[in-house]
Amino acid sequence: MQIASLFEQKKTVLSFEVFPPKKTSSIDTIFKTLEELEGLHPDFISVTYGAGGNAGDTSTCDIASVIKHTYKIEPVAHLTCVNYTKDEIDRILDRLKENEIDNILALRGDINPSLSPKKHFHYASELVSYIKNKGGFHVSGACYPEGHVNAGSLEEDIKFLKMKVDAGAKHLITQLFFDNKYFYSFLEKVREIGITVPIEAGIMPVVNKAQIERMVTLCGASIPAKLSKMLQRYENTPEALKEAGIEYAIEQITDLISRGVDGIHLYTMNNSYIARKISEKVKGLL
């Protein structure tokens, strides 16, 4: 099933994101999480691609295959390109096709300071175009409500996003954000420029202060005053912070659904408890 077709069938799509276990952990650790997520009936589950430039790492494909063939949920495999040659990308695409993985989230990927970029791909739009020309895949892309950290401005970033969509991206997922006003403003701007594909709002519950601060540094998302006060109030009580963070995410999602958002993409951080608490609250709104 092509992911974009889900948005023709449902009022609001709900999807989850998981990531492969660390190299020091067994891949089996993800299976318990997937079993619990299956019971929440997401429309699809995306699997991130590990950083490090190792084209021989098959964990993303392996997990996506289990999601599809064991749990009967449509998977989306993330694929980065900055550290890979075209031949390496071809081998990854061949393996995805062998496992009947039809949906790919095409990304540039983080620059690894210990590796020299391969220079075959510089931007995600180039990967989108390359995959589309190969045929046989549905391609999604990422977008940034507050602008990519490397872009000169939000307007410049949206122009690059239009190039990505024109190259063949049929569905977009946003980077995390904590203030819905940025998403609504972004949505208005991209629709004005002629981007009409479905756009899912990426929501990451705040359950760990250090983790969120690290993510904010990487992606440039703003922390509104309400969230900042919450982090300060509960920074020394992890359980309270987790519950408050879940409630904050539920408020965000409820507002987004009420405004007719195409979809909600929940960054689960491989935590099925968080996904369940949020899903139970918002399922009736979808």
C-alpha positions in Angstrom: 0.0 0.0 0.0 1.3 3.4 -0.9 1.2 5.7 2.2 -0.3 8.6 0.4 -3.4 6.5 -0.3 -4.2 6.3 3.4 -5.0 10.0 3.4 -7.7 9.4 0.9 -9.4 6.9 3.2 -9.2 8.5 6.6 -10.0 11.8 8.2 -6.8 11.8 10.2 -3.9 9.3 9.9 -2.1 8.1 13.0 1.4 6.7 12.6 4.3 5.8 14.8 8.1 6.0 14.5 10.5 3.5 16.0 14.3 3.1 15.7 16.7 0.1 15.6 18.3 -0.8 18.9 21.8 0.3 19.6 24.6 -1.9 18.3 25.2 -3.0 21.9 21.6 -4.4 22.1 20.0 -7.3 20.4 17.5 -6.5 17.6 15.1 -8.7 19.5 14.5 -5.9 22.0 12.4 -4.1 19.4 10.0 -7.0 18.9 8.3 -6.6 22.3 7.8 -2.9 21.5 6.3 -3.8 18.1 4.0 -6.4 19.6 2.6 -3.7 22.0 2.3 -1.1 19.3 0.4 -3.5 17.0 -2.5 -3.5 19.5 -2.8 0.3 19.1 -3.6 -0.2 15.4 -1.5 2.6 13.8 -2.0 3.2 10.1 1.8 2.7 9.5 5.1 2.5 11.4 8.3 4.2 10.2 11.7 2.8 11.0 14.7 5.2 11.3 18.0 4.7 9.6 21.1 4.5 11.7 23.7 7.1 11.4 27.3 6.1 10.7 27.5 5.5 7.0 27.3 1.7 7.1 25.5 0.5 4.0 25.8 -3.0 5.2 23.5 -2.3 8.2 20.3 -4.1 7.4 18.5 -3.4 10.7 16.1 -0.9 9.2 15.0 -3.3 6.5 14.9 -6.2 8.9 12.6 -4.4 11.3 10.4 -3.0 8.5 10.0 -6.5 7.2 8.9 -7.8 10.6 6.4 -4.9 10.8 4.9 -5.9 7.5 5.0 -9.6 7.5 4.6 -10.5 11.2 2.4 -7.6 12.4 0.6 -6.8 9.1 1.2 -3.1 9.5 2.5 -1.0 6.6 6.1 0.0 7.2 8.0 3.0 6.0 11.8 2.6 5.8 13.9 5.7 6.4 16.9 6.0 4.0 19.6 8.5 4.2 22.0 9.3 1.3 24.8 11.8 2.2 27.2 9.0 3.2 26.4 6.6 0.4 27.3 6.1 -3.2 24.7 5.3 -5.8 25.8 1.7 -5.9 25.3 1.4 -2.1 21.9 3.0 -2.4 21.1 0.5 -5.2 22.0 -2.4 -2.9 19.8 -1.0 -0.1 16.9 -0.5 -2.5 17.3 -4.0 -3.8 17.1 -5.4 -0.3 14.0 -3.4 0.5 12.3 -4.6 -2.7 13.2 -8.2 -1.8 11.4 -7.7 1.5 8.4 -6.1 -0.2 9.0 -2.8 1.5 7.3 -0.3 -0.8 7.5 2.9 1.2 10.6 5.0 1.8 11.2 8.2 3.7 14.1 9.8 1.8 16.4 11.9 3.9 19.8 13.6 3.4 21.0 12.3 6.8 23.2 13.9 9.4 26.7 14.8 8.5 29.1 12.5 10.4 32.2 14.5 11.3 34.3 11.3 11.3 33.3 10.4 7.7 33.8 12.2 4.4 30.5 12.5 2.5 30.5 10.4 -0.7 29.3 13.4 -2.8 26.9 11.3 -4.9 24.0 12.9 -3.1 24.0 16.3 -1.5 20.3 16.8 -0.8 17.2 14.7 0.0 15.6 15.9 -3.2 18.3 14.2 -5.2 17.6 10.9 -3.4 13.9 11.3 -4.0 14.4 11.8 -7.7 16.9 8.9 -7.8 14.4 6.5 -6.1 11.5 7.6 -8.3 13.5 7.0 -11.4 14.3 3.5 -10.2 10.6 2.8 -9.9 8.7 0.5 -7.6 8.6 2.7 -4.5 6.4 5.3 -2.9 8.6 8.1 -1.5 7.9 10.4 1.4 10.0 13.3 2.7 10.7 15.4 5.8 9.8 19.0 6.4 10.6 21.6 9.1 7.9 23.9 10.4 10.5 26.3 11.8 13.0 25.8 9.0 16.0 23.5 8.6 18.9 24.5 10.8 21.1 24.8 7.7 18.7 26.9 5.7 19.1 30.7 5.5 15.4 31.2 6.2 12.1 29.4 6.5 11.2 30.8 3.0 14.4 29.4 1.5 13.8 26.0 3.2 10.2 25.9 1.8 11.6 26.5 -1.8 13.9 23.5 -1.3 10.9 21.5 0.0 9.0 22.4 -3.2 11.9 20.9 -5.1 11.6 17.7 -3.1 7.9 17.4 -3.7 8.4 18.2 -7.4 11.1 15.4 -7.5 8.4 12.9 -6.4 7.8 13.0 -2.7 4.1 12.2 -2.2 3.8 12.7 1.5 5.6 14.7 4.1 6.3 14.3 7.9 7.4 17.3 9.9 10.3 17.5 12.3 9.2 17.8 15.9 7.7 21.1 17.2 6.2 22.1 20.5 4.1 25.1 19.5 1.3 24.5 17.0 1.4 28.1 15.8 4.6 27.3 13.9 2.9 24.3 12.2 -0.2 26.3 11.1 2.0 29.2 9.8 4.2 26.7 7.9 1.2 24.9 6.5 -0.2 28.1 5.1 3.1 29.0 3.5 3.6 25.6 1.8 0.1 25.5 0.5 0.5 29.0 -1.0 3.6 27.9 -2.8 1.7 25.0 -4.4 2.7 22.0 -2.2 -0.5 20.0 -1.9 0.7 16.5 -0.7 -0.5 15.3 2.8 1.6 16.7 5.6 1.7 14.8 9.0 2.6 16.7 12.2 5.5 15.0 13.9 5.0 15.0 17.7 7.6 14.0 20.3 6.4 13.8 23.9 8.7 15.5 26.3 9.6 12.7 28.8 13.3 13.4 29.4 14.7 16.9 29.8 18.2 16.1 28.6 16.9 14.3 25.5 14.6 17.1 24.5 17.3 19.7 24.9 19.6 17.6 22.7 16.9 17.2 20.1 16.1 20.9 20.1 19.8 21.7 19.6 19.9 19.4 16.6 16.7 20.4 14.9 16.2 24.0 16.0 12.7 23.7 17.4 11.6 26.4 19.8 10.5 25.6 23.4 7.5 27.8 24.3 7.2 29.3 27.8 4.6 26.8 28.9 6.8 23.9 28.1 9.9 25.6 29.6 8.0 26.0 32.9 7.0 22.4 32.8 10.6 21.2 32.3 11.8 23.4 35.2 9.0 22.3 37.5 9.5 18.5 37.0 13.2 18.2 36.0 14.0 16.4 39.2 10.9 14.1 39.2 11.2 11.9 36.1 7.8 10.2 36.5 6.0 13.5 36.9 7.8 14.9 33.9 6.8 11.9 31.8 3.1 12.2 32.7 3.2 16.0 32.2 4.9 15.5 28.8 2.3 13.0 27.7 -0.5 15.4 28.6 1.3 18.2 26.8 1.5 16.1 23.7 -2.2 15.1 24.0 -3.1 18.8 24.1 -1.0 19.5 21.0 -2.5 16.6 19.1 -6.1 17.4 20.1 -5.7 20.9 18.8 -4.1 19.7 15.6 -6.9 17.2 14.9 -9.6 19.8 15.7 -8.0 22.0 13.0 -8.1 19.2 10.4 -4.5 18.1 10.3 -3.8 15.4 7.7 -2.1 13.1 10.2 -0.2 12.7 13.4 3.2 11.0 13.4 4.2 10.1 16.9 7.9 9.8 17.7 7.5 6.9 20.2 11.2 6.6 21.2 10.5 2.9 21.3 8.3 3.4 24.4 5.0 1.6 24.0 3.6 3.0 27.2 3.8 6.6 25.9 2.3 5.6 22.6 -0.6 3.7 24.3 -1.4 6.6 26.8 -1.6 9.1 23.9 -3.4 6.8 21.5 -6.1 6.0 24.1 -6.8 9.7 24.5 -6.9 10.7 20.9 -8.3 7.6 19.0 -11.9 8.8 19.4 -11.0 12.0 17.6 -9.5 10.5 14.5 
